[in-house]
């Protein structure tokens, strides 16, 4: 036993230190570029589709608007695919 006021040496637990967990997702510059380009083209197609559908009510403009909306749908699917692929 030790003297009065001295603390006994603390016992260290026999557990290995935990490894650092990498919960930060690394995003490459190439992925960012592709994502921004697809998002921009999707927004542009939505804008053109609304402009063609609302401003010019003649049949060719309506058909152009429908094509733009179809391209915007493809853009949304591409964005979902990029995000889903990155999550894996």
Secondary structure, DSSP 8 states (H G I E B T S, - for coil): ---TT------------------S----HHHHHHHHHHHHHHHHHHHHHHHHHHH--SHHHHHHHHHHHHHHHHHHHHHHHHHHHHH-
